Structures are given as C-alpha cells and as structure tokens.
C-alpha cells in the first residue's frame, strides 16, 4: 500500500514545495487562500494537511472519500474495516490479522455486546417504571385541579404533562426494541462491526497496525472524545468526538472543528448540574439539593480517560509481539495500568469496561437528578392536598 493517500481524498493537489505541513512554499500559503473566506481557507489547509504523508493513515481515515468509514456507509454489506486493518498491518511489516485472532475477538465482542444490551434493557424497564410513577403523580394533580375547577391547569396537564410522558414511554419502548434488534443484526459479524467509530480507530493502534501513534480517549457530552497523535512528540494528530464522526460519515458533513459541550479532556469532570439549581433555587439552604449533591459525589468512581500506547518487540523466542499498555484514569484521581500482549480480545474487553464504567456513572447521575425532580413534585402535590383539605374544612 502506498504511504501517501490519493489526492482524490480532498479533490485538490498541492504543488511541490517545502512547507512543513503540506509541502508548499512558505510564501504560497497566503496566495492559495486569498480568494477564500477564512473558514474555507482553513478547511482547505487542513484537508491538505490530512492528505500529507505524516498524517497517514489517520488523515486518510478522517478525510478521504475512500475511508473505510465512508465506504461502509455506501456498501454496508462489505467488511471494509478489517480489510483496511490488514492492509495497514502488511504495510507496517506484520502479517495480516489471523482468522483465529479475529474469531476470538468476535466471540468476545458478541458476549460483551449481549451483556451490554441485557443491562440496557434492565434500564429501559426502570425508566418505564419511573415514567409510570410520574404519570400517577400527574394524575393526582389532575384530580385535585378538577375538583378545584381549575380548567386551565387540567388542560395543561392533559396537553403537556401527560402527553409528554406518554411520548416518553413510547420512545423508551422503541429504544428497547431497537436494542434487541441490534443483537440480531450483529450475529456472525466481525468484532469491528460491534465497535463505534472512535474505538475502532484507536483499536488500530492497539493492534499494532498504526505504528508510531498513541491515543487518549475521554468521556464527553458528544460521546467519546479521542486525541490521536504521533508518539514522537511532533504535535501531529487530531482531536475528534464520536459525534464528529457521525456527522462526517453518517450525515455526510465535512470535517469541522468543534469543542464538545463538556468533556474530561483536562482530566476531571466539569461538574455543573443546572437541574439542581432550577429545582432548588435556595441553593445550599435546600436539604434536597445537599442530598442530591452528596449522592452524586458518592457515586462509585468511574473511568474518565484511557490512554493507549503500543510497541512491537521481539520476544524471548524471536517472534514479534505487540505489547499494548492501557492506562485508565478515574474520577477520584486514581490511575490504573494494564499491559496486554498479542490479545486483541483482551484489549477490547478493557476498552468496553471503560465504556461501561462511564455509562454506569451517567445513569447514576441521571437517576439522582430524576429522584430530586420527583421529590420536588411530590412536595408540590402534598401542599396542594393540604390546601384542598383546609378549604374543605372551611
């Protein structure tokens, strides 16, 4: 495989030159953007940078129309990811990934995916139960409002509150069915089919197919946020989120430069829960707010970032082994390091543990916020009942 991507990936070929990034003369950088807006010029410059040899293969994956992530949208029945990984392995002097290794990883992926769907279905059932609890609460509000002949409030509960909860239930049920269907769609598929786009790109590093690259993956509001960079400290690389890749490859948008709404890129959660402030305007003086903050604070520490490095070494018997080091950082500042040798299935397992850890924390925070909202609404209902009783006494 040629180490330089085709100019077809950008639709434009830079002239010969000596620019550090794109090979053009230094003075030429101003000329080729003078008729473009700053935004369009910046995008063209980055497209050129992505097509440069130093960004291979990451630039090709992110920027080429022949990227396996792009081709799989057009021809979903063909396994573009594994074939691309084999080509990279051959280019780096390795053999193609063995069938035994792929089968072992696929079996692990299938098991992990089934366990994940099982857990998600349990959460779907919990969400439906909480939704039903809220419906009962709204119906009690409606009965009181009806007795008080407050037709405006009755209409608001019917048209807004109960309708919203009914739509939520329908959405939750549809999500549960989609989860079950996803298992059927992934039967007898390779491990790469189970992976989201960010984990698949980082798996190229852990498999040894992207020699000289490292990655750091962080939790963010836009899904996994990856910083994939050259290990030689040259500064070459790119930061992108799962949402970025969905927009590029699924929705057909061009690569853009965005920052997630929030992220753990700096190493810790940026804690902000406006729902608590809205529900508890008195702030620290509200015991419900204190309880919710304490609940969130005491949630089991989760992984917030995972650093992946890989090296090829000669083992004691002369064979070449791929040694992968995964370093997890937790919300409490603890760090944990694991080394895995020549076992893609173990790497996948550890990566999925990080995903599950983050999801568990998000669900626990969501539950704490829901319980606060429900508790506040129950307080309002209790006050309404007291007022009704007092009016009845009078």
C-alpha positions in Angstrom: 0.0 0.0 0.0 1.2 3.5 -0.8 2.0 5.5 2.3 0.6 8.7 0.8 -3.2 9.0 0.4 -4.6 9.9 -3.0 -5.4 13.5 -3.8 -8.9 12.3 -4.5 -9.4 12.4 -0.8 -9.6 16.2 -1.0 -10.3 16.8 -4.7 -7.2 19.1 -4.8 -3.5 18.5 -5.2 -0.9 20.9 -3.6 2.1 22.0 -5.7 5.6 20.8 -4.9 7.3 22.9 -2.2 8.8 22.9 1.3 6.0 23.7 3.7 6.5 21.6 6.9 2.8 20.5 6.8 1.7 20.3 3.2 4.8 20.6 1.0 4.1 24.1 -0.4 6.5 27.1 -0.4 6.1 29.3 2.7 5.0 32.4 0.6 2.5 30.3 -1.2 0.4 29.7 1.9 -1.1 33.2 1.6 -1.7 33.1 -2.1 -3.8 29.9 -2.2 -6.3 31.2 0.3 -6.6 34.8 -0.7 -9.8 34.3 -2.7 -11.4 32.2 0.1 -13.1 33.1 3.3 -11.0 32.5 6.5 -13.2 29.4 7.3 -13.0 27.9 3.8 -9.2 28.6 3.6 -8.7 26.9 7.0 -10.7 23.9 5.9 -8.7 23.6 2.7 -5.4 23.9 4.6 -6.4 21.1 7.0 -7.6 18.9 4.1 -4.2 19.3 2.6 -2.5 18.6 5.9 -4.6 15.4 6.3 -3.5 14.3 2.8 0.2 14.7 3.8 2.4 11.6 4.4 2.9 12.5 8.1 -0.8 12.1 8.8 -1.1 8.7 7.2 -3.3 6.8 8.0 -5.3 8.9 10.4 -5.8 11.7 7.8 -7.0 9.2 5.3 -9.5 7.7 7.7 -10.9 11.1 8.6 -10.7 12.9 5.3 -10.8 10.6 2.3 -13.9 9.7 0.4 -12.3 6.2 0.2 -12.0 5.9 4.0 -13.4 2.6 5.2 -15.7 4.5 7.5 -17.1 6.3 4.4 -17.2 3.2 2.2 -19.2 1.2 4.7 -22.0 3.8 4.5 -22.2 3.2 0.8 -21.6 -0.6 0.8 -22.6 -1.8 4.3 -22.5 -5.5 3.4 -18.8 -5.5 2.8 -16.2 -5.6 5.6 -14.1 -2.5 4.9 -12.7 -2.1 8.4 -11.0 -5.5 8.7 -9.6 -5.3 5.2 -8.2 -1.9 5.9 -6.6 -3.1 9.1 -5.0 -6.0 7.2 -3.5 -3.6 4.7 -2.1 -1.4 7.4 -0.6 -4.5 9.2 1.1 -5.6 5.9 2.4 -2.1 5.4 4.0 -2.0 8.8 5.7 -5.3 8.3 3.3 -7.6 10.1 1.2 -10.5 8.8 -2.5 -10.0 8.2 -4.6 -10.5 11.3 -5.1 -14.2 11.7 -8.5 -15.8 11.4 -8.1 -17.3 14.9 -7.4 -13.9 16.4 -10.4 -12.4 14.6 -12.7 -15.2 15.7 -11.6 -14.9 19.3 -12.1 -11.1 19.3 -15.5 -11.5 17.6 -16.6 -14.0 20.3 -15.6 -11.6 23.0 -17.3 -8.7 21.2 -20.5 -10.7 20.9 -20.5 -11.6 24.6 -19.8 -8.1 25.7 -22.5 -6.7 23.3 -25.1 -9.2 24.7 -24.3 -8.3 28.3 -24.5 -4.6 27.4 -27.9 -5.0 25.8 -29.1 -7.0 28.8 -28.1 -4.2 31.1 -29.6 -1.6 28.8 -32.9 -3.5 28.7 -32.9 -3.5 32.5 -32.5 0.3 32.5 -35.3 0.5 29.9 -37.6 -1.3 32.3 -36.5 1.0 35.2 -37.1 4.1 33.0 -40.6 2.8 32.2 -41.4 2.3 35.9 -40.2 5.8 36.8 -42.2 7.2 33.9 -45.3 5.4 35.2 -44.6 6.8 38.7 -44.6 10.3 37.3 -47.8 9.7 35.4 -49.5 8.7 38.6 -48.3 11.8 40.3 -49.6 14.0 37.4 -53.0 12.2 37.5 -53.3 13.0 41.2 -52.5 16.7 40.3 -55.3 16.5 37.7 -57.8 15.1 40.1 -57.2 17.9 42.6 -57.3 20.5 39.8 -60.5 19.0 38.5 -62.2 19.2 41.9 -61.0 22.8 42.2 -62.4 23.5 38.8 -59.1 24.8 37.6 -59.7 24.0 33.9 -56.6 25.8 32.7 -54.3 23.5 34.9 -56.3 20.4 33.8 -55.8 21.3 30.2 -52.1 21.9 30.7 -51.6 18.6 32.5 -53.5 16.8 29.7 -52.0 18.6 26.7 -48.4 18.9 28.1 -47.6 16.8 31.1 -49.4 13.5 30.4 -48.9 13.8 26.6 -45.1 14.3 27.2 -44.9 11.3 29.5 -46.9 9.1 27.0 -44.5 10.1 24.2 -41.5 9.3 26.5 -42.9 5.9 27.2 -43.3 5.2 23.5 -39.7 6.3 22.8 -38.4 4.2 25.7 -40.2 1.1 24.4 -39.0 1.8 20.8 -35.4 2.1 22.1 -35.8 -1.3 23.9 -37.0 -3.0 20.7 -34.1 -1.4 18.8 -31.6 -2.8 21.3 -33.0 -6.3 20.9 -33.0 -5.9 17.1 -29.3 -4.8 17.2 -28.3 -8.2 18.5 -29.9 -9.9 15.5 -28.2 -7.5 13.1 -24.8 -8.3 14.6 -25.0 -12.0 14.6 -22.0 -13.7 12.9 -20.4 -10.3 12.3 -16.7 -9.5 12.8 -15.6 -7.7 16.0 -15.1 -4.4 14.2 -18.9 -4.3 13.5 -19.5 -4.0 17.2 -17.3 -1.0 17.6 -18.2 2.6 17.4 -16.0 4.7 15.1 -13.7 6.2 17.8 -12.9 2.8 19.5 -12.3 1.3 16.1 -9.7 3.9 15.2 -8.0 3.5 18.5 -8.1 -0.3 18.0 -5.8 0.2 15.0 -3.2 1.5 17.4 -3.7 -1.3 19.9 -3.5 -4.0 17.2 -0.1 -2.6 16.1 -1.5 -1.6 12.6 -0.9 2.1 13.3 2.7 2.1 14.4 4.1 5.3 15.9 0.6 6.5 17.0 -0.9 6.9 20.5 -4.4 7.8 21.7 -6.1 9.3 24.7 -9.8 8.9 24.9 -12.0 10.9 27.2 -15.7 11.0 28.2 -17.6 14.0 26.7 -21.0 15.3 26.0 -20.5 14.3 22.4 -19.6 10.7 23.1 -16.0 9.5 23.2 -13.5 12.3 22.5 -10.3 11.0 21.1 -6.9 12.7 20.9 -4.9 10.6 18.4 -1.4 11.8 17.9 2.1 10.8 16.8 4.2 9.3 19.6 7.3 11.2 18.6 6.0 14.5 20.2 5.8 16.2 16.8 2.4 17.5 17.6 0.8 15.8 14.5 -2.6 14.3 15.1 -6.2 15.3 15.6 -8.9 15.5 18.2 -12.4 14.3 17.3 -15.5 13.0 19.1 -18.0 10.2 18.3 -20.5 12.9 17.3 -18.0 14.5 14.9 -17.5 11.1 13.1 -21.3 10.5 13.0 -21.7 13.9 11.3 -18.9 13.2 8.8 -19.7 9.7 7.8 -23.4 9.1 8.5 -24.8 12.6 7.8 -22.3 13.5 5.1 -21.0 16.6 6.7 -17.4 17.8 6.1 -14.8 17.6 8.9 -15.3 20.6 11.1 -13.6 22.0 14.2 -15.8 21.9 17.3 -15.5 21.6 21.0 -17.8 19.2 22.9 -20.3 20.9 25.3 -18.3 19.5 28.1 -15.5 16.9 28.3 -12.9 15.4 30.6 -10.1 16.4 28.3 -8.4 18.3 31.1 -8.6 15.3 33.3 -11.6 15.8 35.5 -15.4 16.3 35.3 -16.6 19.9 34.9 -19.3 19.5 37.5 -22.4 21.6 36.7 -25.9 20.5 37.3 -28.3 23.3 36.3 -31.3 21.0 37.0 -30.4 21.1 40.8 -30.2 24.9 40.7 -33.6 25.2 38.9 -35.3 22.8 41.2 -33.6 24.1 44.4 -33.5 27.9 44.0 -32.4 28.3 47.6 -29.2 26.5 46.8 -27.2 25.3 49.8 -30.1 26.1 52.2 -32.2 23.4 50.5 -31.6 20.0 52.1 -32.8 18.3 48.9 -30.0 20.0 46.9 -27.5 18.9 49.5 -28.7 15.3 49.4 -28.5 15.2 45.6 -25.0 16.7 45.5 -23.9 14.2 48.2 -25.5 11.3 46.2 -23.6 12.3 43.0 -20.4 12.9 45.0 -20.6 9.4 46.4 -21.2 7.6 43.1 -18.6 4.9 42.6 -15.5 6.3 40.9 -15.6 5.7 37.1 -13.1 5.8 34.3 -12.9 9.3 32.7 -10.0 8.7 30.3 -8.0 5.9 28.7 -4.5 6.3 27.2 -3.4 3.6 24.7 0.2 3.0 23.6 1.5 0.1 21.7 5.0 -1.2 20.9 6.3 -4.1 18.7 9.0 -6.1 20.5 10.9 -9.3 19.8 10.1 -11.9 22.4 12.4 -14.4 24.0 11.8 -16.9 21.2 12.4 -14.5 18.4 8.8 -13.8 17.5 7.5 -10.3 17.2 4.8 -9.4 19.8 2.5 -6.4 20.1 2.6 -5.0 23.6 -0.3 -2.7 24.5 -0.4 -0.5 27.6 -3.8 0.8 28.7 -3.7 3.5 31.4 -7.1 4.3 33.0 -7.7 7.5 35.0 -10.7 7.6 37.4 -12.9 10.4 38.7 -11.2 10.2 42.1 -7.7 10.8 40.5 -6.7 7.1 40.8 -4.7 5.6 37.8 -4.6 2.0 36.8 -2.3 0.5 34.1 -2.7 -2.8 32.3 -0.4 -4.5 29.8 -1.7 -6.9 27.2 0.4 -8.9 24.8 -0.9 -10.2 21.4 -4.5 -10.4 22.5 -7.0 -8.1 20.7 -9.9 -9.7 22.6 -8.4 -8.7 26.0 -7.9 -5.1 24.7 -11.5 -5.0 23.5 -12.6 -6.2 26.9 -10.7 -3.5 28.7 -11.9 -0.8 26.4 -15.5 -1.9 26.9 -15.0 -1.9 30.6 -14.2 1.8 30.3 -17.3 2.4 28.3 -19.5 0.6 30.8 -17.9 2.5 33.7 -18.8 5.8 32.1 -22.3 4.7 31.2 -22.9 3.5 34.8 -21.9 6.9 36.2 -24.1 8.8 33.7 -27.0 6.6 34.6 -26.4 7.0 38.3 -26.3 10.8 37.9 -29.4 10.8 35.8 -31.2 8.7 38.5 -30.2 11.2 41.2 -31.5 14.1 39.2 -34.7 12.3 38.4 -35.3 11.5 42.1 -34.8 15.2 43.0 -37.3 16.3 40.4 -39.8 13.6 41.5 -39.3 14.5 45.2 -40.0 18.2 44.4 -43.1 17.4 42.5 -44.4 15.2 45.4 -43.8 18.2 47.7 -45.9 20.4 45.5 -48.6 17.7 45.4 -48.6 17.5 49.2 -49.1 21.2 49.5 -52.0 21.1 47.0 -53.7 18.4 49.1 -53.2 20.4 52.3 -54.8 23.4 50.7 -57.7 21.3 49.4 -58.2 19.8 52.9 -58.1 23.3 54.5 -60.7 24.6 52.0 -62.8 21.5 52.7 -62.7 22.2 56.5 -63.8 25.8 55.9 
